[in-house]
């Protein structure tokens, strides 16, 4: 969600249809885990300023900051 390659319309569509992404339900079996992300994006209305990758218990995760 920090990529400058996407237009805001494309970014909005990706978020609206997040469940069609590969492994979406495996990574987020309960969609309420994504609500804070959707709220932050909705308030900012733009791409995130920073992408922070991390590893927890051997699993990749991503954090985004506005």
Secondary structure, DSSP 8 states (H G I E B T S, - for coil): ---TTS-HHHHHHHHHTGGGSTTHHHH-SSGGGGHHHHHHHHHH-S--SEEEEEEETTEEEEEEE-
